[in-house]
């Protein structure tokens, strides 16, 4: 890489990742799981966070914006970097560069069903060529070290082309550290219902941890999934995007307690904390524009949600954002 371009160093490289029913992860969320959001989720109890998708080619070719996706802090650990791409040479090189910068844990996205990713042959499109998947997996593991790469899977491209359990078992043999299964096909996207039975069928066949993703909208959903499927752990995606306190709710249920009901004051405090973290760790006006899209997800069930969305569209400063919250979320 050129001297003008250098990856931000990873401040810590823990020797292991906590995986278990009491250690919920934050899933990679494109456009959402940036450093401020990860820090917020960790404050509520996320055990591990995964970065937004990072393009292996973009990293190797020094694409603008890559560094921002990889920004981290000591309190943002353990951290898993999610990469996407379909070529072993680029993914191997990307992992090597990240290892040199101190990053220690990686995930290959084979679950994204967004069109612009599929057109590159990446994400869930990879499920159409299992031989290439294994070539990529071996290259990444050789660069990262045994057990330091996990793989995010779906059931297959569609119902007529399933890849499990064969692919999962072959990835285990290749040295994968863990697997994450979103039990839908690529064609389903996020439609229909996640097939938790597929998790229950696969989990006992693996000797490495299988983690669940998909339709975990609340901590109660997460606990139900753990009990019904026998998976080793889970990661919250849309549930966390709508309510970062889902991790605190999960901890309460694990301890046999009922989660604390979040009132308007608690919600406002959470939003203000997110805004504070965004101001500290996001550059310029970009953080304000992002908060304008994030906050409506947090307040969607409140009576003042529509009014707040309209207010947010007119906000161009942090002061205006706080004033809008005061007007629309006053108890």
PAMARMAR-430169 format. One record per residue (C-alpha): x, y, z; residue in three letters. Coordinates in steps of 0.05 Angstrom, whole numbers, always signed. Last residue first. Example, Ala and Ser with C-alpha at 12.3 -4.5 7.8 and 13.67 -1.06 7.14 Angstrom:
@u=+273; v=-21; w=+143; rest=SER
@u=+246; v=-90; w=+156; rest=ALA
This chain:
@u=-863; v=+264; w=+577; rest=UNK
@u=-826; v=+306; w=+525; rest=UNK
@u=-808; v=+265; w=+464; rest=UNK
@u=-830; v=+311; w=+407; rest=UNK
@u=-809; v=+380; w=+430; rest=UNK
@u=-747; v=+360; w=+467; rest=UNK
@u=-725; v=+313; w=+412; rest=UNK
@u=-732; v=+369; w=+361; rest=UNK
@u=-691; v=+415; w=+405; rest=UNK
@u=-636; v=+363; w=+409; rest=UNK
@u=-634; v=+356; w=+333; rest=UNK
@u=-634; v=+432; w=+325; rest=UNK
@u=-574; v=+438; w=+372; rest=UNK
@u=-538; v=+383; w=+334; rest=UNK
@u=-544; v=+422; w=+270; rest=UNK
@u=-580; v=+417; w=+202; rest=UNK
@u=-650; v=+397; w=+224; rest=UNK
@u=-707; v=+406; w=+174; rest=UNK
@u=-717; v=+332; w=+158; rest=UNK
@u=-713; v=+317; w=+233; rest=UNK
@u=-776; v=+357; w=+247; rest=UNK
@u=-817; v=+315; w=+198; rest=UNK
@u=-790; v=+251; w=+229; rest=UNK
@u=-806; v=+279; w=+299; rest=UNK
@u=-878; v=+294; w=+280; rest=UNK
@u=-887; v=+223; w=+254; rest=UNK
@u=-857; v=+192; w=+316; rest=UNK
@u=-896; v=+231; w=+368; rest=UNK
@u=-944; v=+175; w=+386; rest=UNK
@u=-885; v=+127; w=+397; rest=UNK
@u=-875; v=+61; w=+360; rest=UNK
@u=-825; v=+87; w=+307; rest=UNK
@u=-782; v=+123; w=+359; rest=UNK
@u=-716; v=+85; w=+351; rest=UNK
@u=-723; v=+75; w=+276; rest=UNK
@u=-738; v=+149; w=+267; rest=UNK
@u=-672; v=+166; w=+302; rest=UNK
@u=-627; v=+131; w=+251; rest=UNK
@u=-643; v=+170; w=+188; rest=UNK
@u=-633; v=+240; w=+218; rest=UNK
@u=-574; v=+211; w=+258; rest=UNK
@u=-539; v=+195; w=+192; rest=UNK
@u=-548; v=+266; w=+165; rest=UNK
@u=-520; v=+294; w=+230; rest=UNK
@u=-460; v=+247; w=+229; rest=UNK
@u=-443; v=+267; w=+157; rest=UNK
@u=-440; v=+340; w=+178; rest=UNK
@u=-369; v=+335; w=+201; rest=UNK
@u=-331; v=+270; w=+214; rest=UNK
@u=-359; v=+216; w=+261; rest=UNK
@u=-327; v=+196; w=+327; rest=UNK
@u=-342; v=+247; w=+380; rest=UNK
@u=-404; v=+277; w=+350; rest=UNK
@u=-432; v=+208; w=+336; rest=UNK
@u=-418; v=+186; w=+407; rest=UNK
@u=-457; v=+245; w=+434; rest=UNK
@u=-514; v=+233; w=+385; rest=UNK
@u=-519; v=+161; w=+407; rest=UNK
@u=-521; v=+184; w=+479; rest=UNK
@u=-576; v=+233; w=+463; rest=UNK
@u=-615; v=+177; w=+429; rest=UNK
@u=-608; v=+131; w=+489; rest=UNK
@u=-628; v=+186; w=+538; rest=UNK
@u=-690; v=+201; w=+496; rest=UNK
@u=-710; v=+128; w=+497; rest=UNK
@u=-702; v=+124; w=+572; rest=UNK
@u=-744; v=+187; w=+581; rest=UNK
@u=-797; v=+162; w=+533; rest=UNK
@u=-804; v=+96; w=+571; rest=UNK
@u=-763; v=+33; w=+561; rest=UNK
@u=-793; v=-26; w=+599; rest=UNK
@u=-738; v=-60; w=+638; rest=UNK
@u=-728; v=-131; w=+617; rest=UNK
@u=-758; v=-185; w=+661; rest=UNK
@u=-708; v=-224; w=+702; rest=UNK
@u=-684; v=-295; w=+697; rest=UNK
@u=-611; v=-276; w=+688; rest=UNK
@u=-612; v=-295; w=+614; rest=UNK
@u=-675; v=-253; w=+607; rest=UNK
@u=-641; v=-192; w=+638; rest=UNK
@u=-579; v=-201; w=+594; rest=UNK
@u=-623; v=-203; w=+531; rest=UNK
@u=-660; v=-140; w=+552; rest=UNK
@u=-593; v=-105; w=+561; rest=UNK
@u=-574; v=-127; w=+491; rest=UNK
@u=-640; v=-105; w=+463; rest=UNK
@u=-623; v=-35; w=+489; rest=UNK
@u=-596; v=-20; w=+419; rest=UNK
@u=-669; v=-16; w=+396; rest=UNK
@u=-690; v=-11; w=+323; rest=UNK
@u=-621; v=-27; w=+294; rest=UNK
@u=-611; v=-78; w=+350; rest=UNK
@u=-673; v=-118; w=+329; rest=UNK
@u=-654; v=-109; w=+256; rest=UNK
@u=-588; v=-145; w=+268; rest=UNK
@u=-579; v=-185; w=+333; rest=UNK
@u=-527; v=-239; w=+333; rest=UNK
@u=-536; v=-308; w=+363; rest=UNK
@u=-502; v=-361; w=+403; rest=UNK
@u=-485; v=-435; w=+407; rest=UNK
@u=-547; v=-459; w=+370; rest=UNK
@u=-594; v=-507; w=+405; rest=UNK
@u=-652; v=-491; w=+358; rest=UNK
@u=-714; v=-481; w=+400; rest=UNK
@u=-682; v=-454; w=+464; rest=UNK
@u=-633; v=-407; w=+429; rest=UNK
@u=-687; v=-382; w=+382; rest=UNK
@u=-736; v=-370; w=+438; rest=UNK
@u=-683; v=-331; w=+476; rest=UNK
@u=-669; v=-287; w=+415; rest=UNK
@u=-743; v=-275; w=+401; rest=UNK
@u=-752; v=-253; w=+474; rest=UNK
@u=-693; v=-207; w=+464; rest=UNK
@u=-731; v=-174; w=+409; rest=UNK
@u=-731; v=-171; w=+333; rest=UNK
@u=-691; v=-234; w=+322; rest=UNK
@u=-722; v=-252; w=+255; rest=UNK
@u=-655; v=-274; w=+225; rest=UNK
@u=-588; v=-292; w=+254; rest=UNK
@u=-565; v=-354; w=+291; rest=UNK
@u=-494; v=-375; w=+310; rest=UNK
@u=-464; v=-443; w=+299; rest=UNK
@u=-403; v=-457; w=+341; rest=UNK
@u=-353; v=-509; w=+316; rest=UNK
@u=-364; v=-584; w=+325; rest=UNK
@u=-421; v=-584; w=+275; rest=UNK
@u=-476; v=-635; w=+262; rest=UNK
@u=-515; v=-616; w=+325; rest=UNK
@u=-525; v=-544; w=+300; rest=UNK
@u=-549; v=-561; w=+229; rest=UNK
@u=-619; v=-588; w=+241; rest=UNK
@u=-637; v=-538; w=+295; rest=UNK
@u=-612; v=-481; w=+251; rest=UNK
@u=-654; v=-507; w=+193; rest=UNK
@u=-713; v=-511; w=+240; rest=UNK
@u=-706; v=-436; w=+250; rest=UNK
@u=-732; v=-424; w=+180; rest=UNK
@u=-734; v=-348; w=+179; rest=UNK
@u=-803; v=-324; w=+157; rest=UNK
@u=-824; v=-292; w=+92; rest=UNK
@u=-785; v=-236; w=+62; rest=UNK
@u=-715; v=-212; w=+84; rest=UNK
@u=-682; v=-231; w=+18; rest=UNK
@u=-723; v=-291; w=-3; rest=UNK
@u=-681; v=-303; w=-65; rest=UNK
@u=-618; v=-309; w=-23; rest=UNK
@u=-651; v=-365; w=+16; rest=UNK
@u=-671; v=-357; w=+89; rest=UNK
@u=-640; v=-387; w=+151; rest=UNK
@u=-590; v=-333; w=+168; rest=UNK
@u=-534; v=-378; w=+189; rest=UNK
@u=-470; v=-355; w=+224; rest=UNK
@u=-411; v=-402; w=+225; rest=UNK
@u=-352; v=-406; w=+273; rest=UNK
@u=-276; v=-413; w=+273; rest=UNK
@u=-271; v=-441; w=+203; rest=UNK
@u=-213; v=-490; w=+195; rest=UNK
@u=-224; v=-521; w=+126; rest=UNK
@u=-260; v=-580; w=+158; rest=UNK
@u=-312; v=-533; w=+187; rest=UNK
@u=-320; v=-500; w=+119; rest=UNK
@u=-333; v=-569; w=+90; rest=UNK
@u=-385; v=-585; w=+143; rest=UNK
@u=-421; v=-519; w=+130; rest=UNK
@u=-420; v=-530; w=+55; rest=UNK
@u=-450; v=-600; w=+60; rest=UNK
@u=-506; v=-583; w=+109; rest=UNK
@u=-529; v=-543; w=+73; rest=UNK
@u=-520; v=-514; w=+3; rest=UNK
@u=-593; v=-514; w=-21; rest=UNK
@u=-607; v=-501; w=-95; rest=UNK
@u=-681; v=-512; w=-109; rest=UNK
@u=-703; v=-472; w=-49; rest=UNK
@u=-664; v=-411; w=-73; rest=UNK
@u=-593; v=-385; w=-74; rest=UNK
@u=-576; v=-427; w=-14; rest=UNK
@u=-594; v=-434; w=+60; rest=UNK
@u=-558; v=-370; w=+78; rest=UNK
@u=-488; v=-364; w=+104; rest=UNK
@u=-441; v=-318; w=+144; rest=UNK
@u=-372; v=-348; w=+151; rest=UNK
@u=-324; v=-341; w=+209; rest=UNK
@u=-249; v=-329; w=+205; rest=UNK
@u=-198; v=-332; w=+262; rest=UNK
@u=-203; v=-407; w=+274; rest=UNK
@u=-136; v=-423; w=+243; rest=UNK
@u=-94; v=-362; w=+224; rest=UNK
@u=-113; v=-299; w=+187; rest=UNK
@u=-75; v=-306; w=+121; rest=UNK
@u=-82; v=-381; w=+114; rest=UNK
@u=-154; v=-375; w=+139; rest=UNK
@u=-170; v=-325; w=+85; rest=UNK
@u=-140; v=-367; w=+30; rest=UNK
@u=-174; v=-431; w=+55; rest=UNK
@u=-242; v=-395; w=+56; rest=UNK
@u=-233; v=-366; w=-14; rest=UNK
@u=-217; v=-434; w=-44; rest=UNK
@u=-275; v=-464; w=-4; rest=UNK
@u=-323; v=-412; w=-30; rest=UNK
@u=-297; v=-422; w=-101; rest=UNK
@u=-314; v=-496; w=-97; rest=UNK
@u=-383; v=-478; w=-68; rest=UNK
@u=-402; v=-438; w=-130; rest=UNK
@u=-475; v=-415; w=-129; rest=UNK
@u=-470; v=-395; w=-55; rest=UNK
@u=-424; v=-338; w=-76; rest=UNK
@u=-484; v=-299; w=-99; rest=UNK
@u=-503; v=-291; w=-26; rest=UNK
@u=-450; v=-238; w=-17; rest=UNK
@u=-405; v=-231; w=-77; rest=UNK
@u=-413; v=-245; w=-151; rest=UNK
@u=-404; v=-170; w=-163; rest=UNK
@u=-476; v=-165; w=-186; rest=UNK
@u=-497; v=-196; w=-120; rest=UNK
@u=-468; v=-138; w=-82; rest=UNK
@u=-505; v=-85; w=-123; rest=UNK
@u=-569; v=-127; w=-118; rest=UNK
@u=-571; v=-133; w=-42; rest=UNK
@u=-576; v=-206; w=-21; rest=UNK
@u=-521; v=-205; w=+32; rest=UNK
@u=-511; v=-274; w=+62; rest=UNK
@u=-442; v=-297; w=+40; rest=UNK
@u=-405; v=-244; w=+80; rest=UNK
@u=-337; v=-269; w=+101; rest=UNK
@u=-321; v=-255; w=+174; rest=UNK
@u=-255; v=-235; w=+206; rest=UNK
@u=-219; v=-232; w=+272; rest=UNK
@u=-149; v=-208; w=+289; rest=UNK
@u=-140; v=-136; w=+268; rest=UNK
@u=-71; v=-109; w=+285; rest=UNK
@u=-53; v=-68; w=+224; rest=UNK
@u=-11; v=-125; w=+196; rest=UNK
@u=-71; v=-170; w=+205; rest=UNK
@u=-113; v=-122; w=+165; rest=UNK
@u=-64; v=-122; w=+108; rest=UNK
@u=-61; v=-198; w=+108; rest=UNK
@u=-137; v=-203; w=+111; rest=UNK
@u=-144; v=-157; w=+50; rest=UNK
@u=-91; v=-196; w=+12; rest=UNK
@u=-126; v=-262; w=+24; rest=UNK
@u=-193; v=-232; w=+5; rest=UNK
@u=-164; v=-203; w=-59; rest=UNK
@u=-130; v=-267; w=-81; rest=UNK
@u=-189; v=-311; w=-63; rest=UNK
@u=-238; v=-273; w=-107; rest=UNK
@u=-311; v=-268; w=-87; rest=UNK
@u=-316; v=-204; w=-46; rest=UNK
@u=-342; v=-183; w=+21; rest=UNK
@u=-306; v=-172; w=+87; rest=UNK
@u=-334; v=-167; w=+157; rest=UNK
@u=-283; v=-145; w=+209; rest=UNK
@u=-296; v=-175; w=+278; rest=UNK
@u=-284; v=-132; w=+339; rest=UNK
@u=-273; v=-153; w=+411; rest=UNK
@u=-266; v=-96; w=+427; rest=UNK
@u=-294; v=-26; w=+415; rest=UNK
@u=-269; v=-1; w=+483; rest=UNK
@u=-198; v=-2; w=+456; rest=UNK
@u=-220; v=+42; w=+398; rest=UNK
@u=-240; v=+29; w=+325; rest=UNK
@u=-242; v=+60; w=+256; rest=UNK
@u=-250; v=+6; w=+203; rest=UNK
@u=-310; v=+33; w=+164; rest=UNK
@u=-277; v=+102; w=+164; rest=UNK
@u=-214; v=+73; w=+135; rest=UNK
@u=-251; v=+43; w=+76; rest=UNK
@u=-284; v=+109; w=+58; rest=UNK
@u=-239; v=+124; w=-2; rest=UNK
@u=-216; v=+60; w=-36; rest=UNK
@u=-144; v=+39; w=-24; rest=UNK
@u=-142; v=-14; w=-79; rest=UNK
@u=-132; v=-70; w=-29; rest=UNK
@u=-187; v=-44; w=+16; rest=UNK
@u=-236; v=-32; w=-40; rest=UNK
@u=-221; v=-100; w=-69; rest=UNK
@u=-237; v=-133; w=-2; rest=UNK
@u=-300; v=-91; w=+5; rest=UNK
@u=-316; v=-77; w=+77; rest=UNK
@u=-385; v=-96; w=+103; rest=UNK
@u=-403; v=-58; w=+166; rest=UNK
@u=-363; v=-79; w=+226; rest=UNK
@u=-380; v=-137; w=+272; rest=UNK
@u=-390; v=-126; w=+346; rest=UNK
@u=-377; v=-174; w=+403; rest=UNK
@u=-407; v=-179; w=+473; rest=UNK
@u=-463; v=-128; w=+462; rest=UNK
@u=-484; v=-105; w=+532; rest=UNK
@u=-520; v=-38; w=+531; rest=UNK
@u=-455; v=+1; w=+530; rest=UNK
@u=-431; v=-46; w=+475; rest=UNK
@u=-491; v=-26; w=+433; rest=UNK
@u=-473; v=+48; w=+440; rest=UNK
@u=-400; v=+34; w=+422; rest=UNK
@u=-422; v=-4; w=+360; rest=UNK
@u=-468; v=+53; w=+340; rest=UNK
@u=-413; v=+105; w=+347; rest=UNK
@u=-362; v=+61; w=+309; rest=UNK
@u=-407; v=+46; w=+250; rest=UNK
@u=-459; v=-9; w=+251; rest=UNK
@u=-512; v=+30; w=+213; rest=UNK
@u=-499; v=+40; w=+138; rest=UNK
@u=-489; v=-34; w=+125; rest=UNK
@u=-508; v=-72; w=+188; rest=UNK
@u=-458; v=-125; w=+212; rest=UNK
@u=-490; v=-163; w=+269; rest=UNK
@u=-483; v=-142; w=+341; rest=UNK
@u=-466; v=-203; w=+382; rest=UNK
@u=-501; v=-236; w=+441; rest=UNK
@u=-457; v=-266; w=+497; rest=UNK
@u=-502; v=-300; w=+548; rest=UNK
@u=-524; v=-354; w=+500; rest=UNK
@u=-452; v=-367; w=+481; rest=UNK
@u=-394; v=-342; w=+440; rest=UNK
@u=-340; v=-298; w=+471; rest=UNK
@u=-283; v=-287; w=+421; rest=UNK
@u=-212; v=-307; w=+436; rest=UNK
@u=-141; v=-280; w=+440; rest=UNK
@u=-163; v=-206; w=+441; rest=UNK
@u=-129; v=-161; w=+390; rest=UNK
@u=-129; v=-89; w=+415; rest=UNK
@u=-121; v=-19; w=+386; rest=UNK
@u=-133; v=-39; w=+313; rest=UNK
@u=-91; v=+8; w=+273; rest=UNK
@u=-125; v=+53; w=+222; rest=UNK
@u=-105; v=+28; w=+153; rest=UNK
@u=-52; v=+67; w=+116; rest=UNK
@u=-55; v=+107; w=+52; rest=UNK
@u=-6; v=+162; w=+35; rest=UNK
@u=+52; v=+113; w=+43; rest=UNK
@u=+24; v=+71; w=-13; rest=UNK
@u=+0; v=+0; w=+0; rest=UNK
